[in-house]
């Protein structure tokens, strides 16, 4: 039974607020208290907005008592990734170049969430420019794993994932190119959803031809993530991948807040530990086998198979580098000393590719997408592990090998996630028990392109099966141990060199 309001799900908290059984002020104070008690040990919340959160909560409570119409997120604290502008708070992108950048207004994405009643708690930590699977930078330092303070929180939405796991807020924003929503969610025992391109508009998209990155919701369960998505998904003609006609989208945003029932016994389910191309450690394979064994009886048909994913590493490497060239070449030329190793490596890699390389990668991606589309004519969902590795020490910038096999880049270990990024298919990570060290294991579920609501409905049912299964369930961090830990900022290597 939940006794601390900070542990309530977003939907339950919103229901209680509407019934006047929970004060938004009480909820806000509980989330603030949790962050003040724990964040010294994990460094997830790098800019705090507690005064305005309290003020907003008081206004939210007054609206409830006056019987005013309430937004879908009314009174719910929200953790915002440090890639989006919140008026009056720093937006650094984890970059020394923007250390002192304080925007005067919310960006459109945050404004829409605030307009639905969400109350920002503060900004969450990221790797520099969200480049990397370990949340470390030269501005705010490192974010630690909530289940083992010596391990990494993954990235790039590592701060958001840890903030959710520890109860700083019931909802958080994230973004994902090659697993930046999904991998941190897997490492924190929470949920991260990467939508189909265009479902969540990116009005500032720098490279319209390469929709690799997208914003998406993070929460502690699938239903809460879907609720947040119902506000994130909004008409915005500035994103060429967001279809808007006569002021309406190709999908009804509000529909995400009320998912349809899904009969798992009718689903044709494909499972794969590696998509046939990405090295995956033996421990992850064993955890995945355990999960498949537990879940298989709930599905109509299960088979170990996957869409042909040949060339995924090359496609992602080239297209990712082109995206980095678009956004960061000027920084490398003008202020190279202020740019970290991951961004620098990506720009240098991109400079080495020719126009022919780019054309070949785009052509290969098209064929890849077509193969995946054909595959989902025969299968309803595809399940894999979320990450090729369980959490590693945060002192390691990126894994250099997987079970003895050297990695070719700092991001190759994210292959299980970028397999679906290249195809443009919606993908979600949900918690599925823990490993022998007590670290969360994440299960990735992938659906057909643009069938986001159907995928979320299936994931919610899988989540329910996991919750009732012996030995799986939802992992919980040891809050008392975290509270008693020394400040992470005192640890050697805390700041990225």
C-alpha positions in Angstrom: 0.0 0.0 0.0 1.3 3.4 -1.0 1.7 5.7 2.0 4.0 8.5 0.6 2.3 10.6 -2.1 5.6 10.8 -4.0 5.2 7.1 -4.8 1.7 7.4 -6.3 1.3 6.8 -10.0 0.4 9.8 -12.1 -3.1 8.6 -12.8 -3.9 7.7 -9.2 -2.5 11.1 -8.0 -4.6 12.9 -10.6 -7.7 10.9 -9.6 -7.2 11.7 -6.0 -6.6 15.4 -6.7 -9.9 15.6 -8.7 -11.7 13.9 -5.8 -10.2 16.4 -3.3 -8.6 13.4 -1.5 -5.1 14.5 -2.3 -3.8 18.1 -2.2 -1.5 19.2 -5.0 0.5 21.0 -2.3 0.8 17.7 -0.3 2.0 15.9 -3.5 4.5 18.7 -4.3 5.9 18.8 -0.8 6.4 15.0 -0.8 8.3 15.1 -4.1 10.4 18.0 -2.9 11.2 16.1 0.3 12.2 13.0 -1.6 14.6 14.9 -3.9 16.1 16.8 -0.9 16.6 13.5 0.9 18.2 11.5 -1.9 19.6 13.6 -4.7 23.0 14.2 -3.1 23.8 10.6 -3.8 22.6 10.3 -7.4 22.7 13.8 -8.9 19.7 13.4 -11.1 18.0 16.8 -10.5 20.6 19.4 -11.6 18.4 22.5 -11.5 15.5 22.9 -9.0 12.3 24.9 -9.3 10.9 24.2 -5.9 9.6 27.7 -5.1 7.6 27.9 -8.3 6.5 24.3 -7.8 5.0 25.2 -4.4 3.4 28.3 -5.9 1.9 26.3 -8.8 0.7 23.6 -6.4 -1.1 26.2 -4.3 -2.8 27.6 -7.4 -3.7 24.0 -8.5 -5.3 23.3 -5.1 -7.3 26.6 -5.3 -8.6 25.6 -8.8 -9.7 22.2 -7.4 -11.5 23.8 -4.5 -13.2 26.3 -6.8 -14.5 23.6 -9.0 -12.6 24.9 -12.1 -12.0 22.7 -15.1 -8.8 20.6 -14.5 -6.3 19.7 -17.1 -5.2 16.1 -17.7 -2.0 16.6 -15.7 -3.5 19.0 -13.2 -1.2 19.3 -10.1 1.3 16.6 -11.2 5.0 17.3 -10.7 7.1 16.9 -13.8 10.8 16.3 -14.2 12.1 18.0 -17.4 15.2 16.8 -19.3 17.9 19.4 -19.6 17.4 19.5 -23.4 14.1 21.5 -23.1 13.6 25.1 -22.0 11.8 25.9 -18.8 11.5 29.6 -18.2 14.0 30.9 -15.6 15.9 27.6 -15.3 19.3 26.8 -17.0 19.2 24.9 -20.2 22.7 23.7 -20.6 22.3 20.6 -22.8 25.2 19.3 -20.5 27.5 21.6 -22.6 30.0 24.0 -21.2 29.2 26.4 -24.1 25.7 26.8 -22.6 26.6 26.7 -18.9 25.1 30.1 -18.3 22.1 29.8 -20.7 18.8 30.7 -18.9 15.8 31.0 -21.3 13.1 33.5 -20.6 10.2 31.3 -21.6 9.2 27.7 -21.9 9.7 26.0 -25.2 6.5 24.9 -27.0 6.8 21.3 -25.7 7.1 22.3 -22.1 4.4 25.0 -22.5 1.9 22.4 -23.7 2.6 20.2 -20.6 2.3 23.2 -18.3 -0.9 24.1 -20.0 -2.4 20.7 -19.1 -1.6 21.3 -15.5 1.9 19.8 -15.1 4.2 21.5 -12.6 8.0 21.3 -13.4 10.1 20.2 -10.4 13.3 21.1 -12.2 15.8 19.9 -14.9 17.3 16.5 -15.1 20.9 15.6 -16.0 22.1 14.5 -19.5 25.3 13.6 -21.2 26.6 16.5 -23.3 24.0 17.2 -26.0 22.5 13.8 -25.1 25.3 12.1 -26.9 26.1 8.9 -25.0 24.7 6.0 -22.9 26.2 7.3 -19.7 24.9 10.5 -18.0 28.1 12.5 -17.4 29.1 15.9 -18.4 31.4 18.8 -17.6 28.7 21.1 -16.2 26.9 19.0 -13.7 29.0 15.8 -13.4 27.6 12.2 -13.2 24.3 10.7 -12.4 24.4 7.4 -10.6 22.2 4.3 -10.9 19.4 4.3 -8.2 20.0 0.6 -7.5 23.8 0.7 -7.2 25.5 4.0 -6.8 28.7 2.7 -8.4 26.9 1.9 -11.7 25.7 4.1 -14.5 22.2 5.4 -15.1 22.6 5.0 -18.9 21.7 7.9 -21.1 20.8 10.2 -22.4 17.7 10.6 -20.3 19.5 9.2 -17.2 18.5 12.0 -14.9 14.8 11.7 -15.8 14.8 7.9 -15.2 16.5 8.2 -11.8 14.2 11.0 -10.8 11.2 8.8 -11.6 12.6 5.8 -9.8 13.2 7.8 -6.6 9.9 9.6 -6.6 10.9 13.2 -7.4 8.0 13.3 -9.8 5.5 10.8 -11.3 6.2 12.0 -14.8 9.3 13.0 -16.8 10.3 14.0 -20.3 12.9 12.3 -22.4 14.2 12.0 -25.9 15.6 9.1 -27.9 17.9 8.6 -30.9 19.6 5.3 -30.2 17.9 4.3 -26.9 18.1 7.5 -24.9 14.6 7.0 -23.5 14.6 3.2 -23.3 18.1 2.3 -21.9 17.9 4.7 -18.9 14.3 3.4 -18.2 15.6 -0.2 -18.3 18.5 0.7 -15.9 16.1 2.5 -13.4 13.2 0.1 -13.4 10.8 2.5 -15.1 9.1 3.0 -18.4 10.4 4.9 -21.5 8.5 5.1 -24.7 9.9 6.1 -28.1 7.0 7.0 -30.4 6.8 6.8 -34.1 8.4 9.8 -35.8 6.0 12.8 -35.7 3.7 11.6 -33.0 5.5 14.1 -30.7 6.4 17.0 -32.8 9.9 18.5 -32.8 9.4 22.1 -33.9 13.2 22.6 -33.7 14.2 19.6 -35.8 17.5 20.5 -37.4 17.6 17.9 -40.0 14.2 17.1 -41.6 15.5 14.2 -43.7 16.8 12.3 -40.7 14.0 11.7 -38.1 16.3 9.6 -35.9 15.6 11.5 -32.7 12.2 12.1 -31.0 10.9 13.2 -27.7 8.8 10.9 -25.6 7.3 10.2 -22.2 8.8 8.5 -19.2 6.9 7.3 -16.2 6.8 4.4 -13.6 4.2 2.4 -15.6 2.8 2.2 -19.1 -0.5 3.9 -18.4 1.2 6.9 -16.9 3.5 7.2 -19.9 0.5 7.0 -22.2 -1.2 9.8 -20.2 1.8 12.0 -20.7 1.9 11.1 -24.4 -1.7 12.3 -24.8 -0.4 15.9 -24.1 3.0 15.6 -25.8 1.3 14.5 -29.0 -0.1 17.7 -30.4 -0.6 19.4 -33.8 2.5 21.3 -35.0 3.0 21.8 -38.7 6.6 22.9 -38.1 7.6 19.2 -37.9 7.4 17.6 -41.4 6.7 14.2 -39.8 3.7 15.4 -37.8 0.7 15.1 -40.2 -1.7 18.0 -39.6 -4.7 18.5 -41.8 -7.4 21.1 -41.0 -5.9 21.5 -37.6 -6.1 17.8 -36.7 -3.4 15.1 -36.5 -3.5 11.7 -38.1 -4.1 10.3 -34.6 -6.2 11.5 -31.7 -3.9 12.6 -28.9 -6.5 12.1 -26.2 -6.8 8.5 -27.2 -3.5 7.7 -25.6 -4.9 8.5 -22.2 -7.5 5.7 -22.5 -5.8 2.6 -24.0 -8.0 -0.1 -25.5 -8.1 -3.6 -24.1 -5.6 -5.9 -25.6 -6.1 -9.7 -25.7 -2.5 -11.1 -25.4 -3.8 -14.5 -26.3 -4.6 -13.3 -29.8 -1.2 -11.8 -30.5 1.5 -13.2 -32.8 4.8 -12.4 -30.9 8.3 -12.5 -32.3 11.2 -12.6 -29.8 14.9 -12.0 -30.4 17.9 -11.6 -28.1 20.0 -9.7 -30.7 18.3 -9.0 -34.0 20.9 -11.1 -35.6 23.6 -8.4 -35.6 24.3 -6.9 -32.1 26.6 -8.5 -29.5 24.6 -9.2 -26.3 26.1 -10.4 -23.1 25.4 -13.8 -21.8 23.8 -12.4 -18.6 21.3 -10.4 -20.6 20.5 -13.4 -22.8 19.7 -15.5 -19.7 17.5 -12.7 -18.2 15.7 -12.5 -21.5 15.2 -16.2 -21.8 13.7 -16.2 -18.3 11.3 -13.4 -19.3 10.2 -15.1 -22.5 9.7 -18.4 -20.6 7.4 -16.6 -18.1 5.4 -14.6 -20.7 5.1 -17.1 -23.6 1.9 -18.8 -22.2 0.1 -15.5 -22.3 0.5 -15.1 -26.1 -1.3 -16.7 -29.0 1.9 -17.6 -30.8 5.6 -17.1 -30.0 8.6 -17.7 -32.2 12.3 -16.6 -32.1 12.6 -14.6 -35.2 13.3 -11.0 -36.3 13.2 -8.8 -39.4 16.3 -8.9 -41.5 18.4 -6.1 -39.9 21.6 -6.4 -41.9 23.6 -3.2 -42.2 22.1 -1.7 -39.1 25.4 -0.6 -37.5 26.6 1.1 -40.7 23.3 2.8 -41.4 23.1 4.2 -37.9 26.7 5.2 -37.8 26.5 7.2 -41.0 23.1 8.8 -40.4 23.9 9.7 -36.8 27.1 11.3 -37.8 25.4 13.4 -40.5 22.9 14.6 -37.8 25.9 15.6 -35.6 27.6 17.4 -38.5 24.4 19.4 -39.0 24.2 20.5 -35.3 27.7 20.7 -33.9 30.3 21.4 -36.6 30.4 25.1 -35.7 31.0 24.3 -32.0 33.9 22.0 -33.0 35.4 24.7 -35.3 34.9 27.7 -32.9 35.2 26.3 -29.4 36.8 22.8 -29.6 38.0 22.8 -26.1 34.5 23.2 -24.8 33.1 20.1 -26.7 33.3 16.7 -25.0 34.7 13.5 -26.4 31.5 11.9 -27.7 30.2 14.8 -29.7 33.7 15.4 -31.1 34.1 11.8 -32.1 30.7 11.9 -34.0 31.6 15.1 -35.8 35.0 13.8 -36.8 33.4 10.5 -38.0 30.9 12.4 -40.0 33.6 14.5 -41.7 35.1 11.3 -42.9 32.1 10.2 -44.9 31.5 11.1 -48.5 28.3 12.0 -50.3 28.3 8.5 -51.7 28.4 7.1 -48.1 25.4 9.2 -47.2 23.5 8.2 -50.3 24.2 4.6 -49.6 23.1 4.8 -46.0 19.9 6.5 -46.9 19.1 4.0 -49.6 20.0 1.1 -47.2 17.7 2.7 -44.5 14.8 2.7 -46.9 15.3 -1.0 -47.7 15.6 -1.7 -44.0 12.4 0.1 -43.3 10.6 -1.8 -46.0 11.8 -5.1 -44.6 10.6 -4.2 -41.1 7.2 -3.1 -42.5 6.8 -6.5 -44.3 7.8 -8.3 -41.1 5.0 -6.7 -39.1 2.4 -8.0 -41.6 3.0 -11.4 -40.0 3.7 -10.4 -36.4 1.9 -8.1 -34.0 4.8 -7.2 -31.6 8.5 -7.9 -31.4 10.2 -8.4 -28.0 13.9 -8.1 -27.2 16.0 -7.0 -24.3 16.3 -3.2 -24.1 20.1 -3.1 -23.6 22.9 -5.4 -24.6 24.5 -5.0 -21.2 23.4 -4.7 -17.6 24.6 -1.4 -15.8 28.3 -0.8 -15.9 30.5 1.4 -13.6 29.7 5.0 -14.2 33.5 5.8 -14.3 33.5 4.0 -17.7 32.5 6.6 -20.4 31.3 3.7 -22.7 31.7 -0.1 -22.8 34.7 -1.1 -24.8 33.7 -4.8 -25.1 30.7 -7.1 -24.7 31.7 -10.5 -23.4 35.2 -10.1 -24.8 34.1 -8.8 -28.2 35.5 -5.2 -28.7 32.9 -2.5 -29.5 33.5 -0.4 -32.6 32.2 2.9 -31.2 31.0 4.4 -27.9 27.4 3.8 -29.0 27.5 0.3 -30.6 26.4 -1.3 -27.3 23.0 0.4 -27.9 22.3 -1.7 -31.0 19.2 -3.4 -29.5 17.6 0.1 -29.3 18.7 1.6 -32.6 17.6 -1.5 -34.5 14.0 0.0 -34.3 15.2 3.6 -34.5 16.4 3.0 -38.0 13.1 1.4 -39.0 11.0 4.2 -37.4 8.9 1.8 -35.3 7.5 2.7 -31.9 9.3 1.0 -29.0 8.9 0.8 -25.3 11.0 -0.4 -22.4 9.2 -1.8 -19.4 10.8 -3.2 -16.2 11.0 -7.0 -15.9 12.6 -8.0 -12.6 16.2 -7.8 -11.5 19.4 -9.6 -12.2 21.5 -11.5 -9.6 23.0 -8.2 -8.4 19.6 -6.6 -7.8 19.8 -4.4 -10.9 16.7 -3.9 -13.0 16.3 -5.7 -16.3 14.4 -4.0 -19.1 12.2 -5.6 -21.7 11.8 -3.9 -25.1 8.5 -4.2 -27.0 8.3 -3.0 -30.6 5.2 -2.4 -32.7 4.2 -1.5 -36.2 5.0 2.0 -37.4 2.2 4.4 -36.4 0.5 1.8 -34.3 1.6 3.5 -31.1 -1.6 3.2 -29.2 -1.9 -0.5 -30.1 1.7 -1.0 -28.9 1.0 0.8 -25.6 -2.1 -1.3 -25.0 -0.2 -4.5 -25.5 2.7 -3.3 -23.3 0.2 -2.5 -20.5 -1.1 -6.0 -20.6 2.5 -7.5 -20.6 3.2 -5.2 -17.7 0.3 -6.7 -15.8 1.5 -10.3 -16.5 5.0 -9.4 -15.2 3.5 -7.9 -12.1 1.8 -11.1 -11.2 4.7 -13.4 -12.1 6.9 -14.9 -9.4 10.4 -13.5 -9.4 9.7 -10.6 -11.8 7.6 -7.7 -10.7 8.6 -4.0 -10.3 12.0 -3.4 -8.7 12.3 -0.7 -6.0 15.5 1.1 -4.9 16.6 1.1 -1.3 15.8 4.6 -0.3 17.3 4.4 3.2 20.7 3.2 1.7 20.7 6.1 -0.8 19.9 8.6 1.9 22.8 7.4 4.0 25.3 7.5 1.1 27.9 10.2 0.8 27.5 13.0 -1.8 28.2 11.7 -5.3 30.0 14.9 -6.0 32.8 13.8 -3.7 33.6 10.7 -5.7 36.7 10.5 -7.8 35.9 11.1 -11.5 32.5 12.7 -10.7 33.1 15.4 -13.3 33.7 14.2 -16.9 37.3 15.1 -17.7 
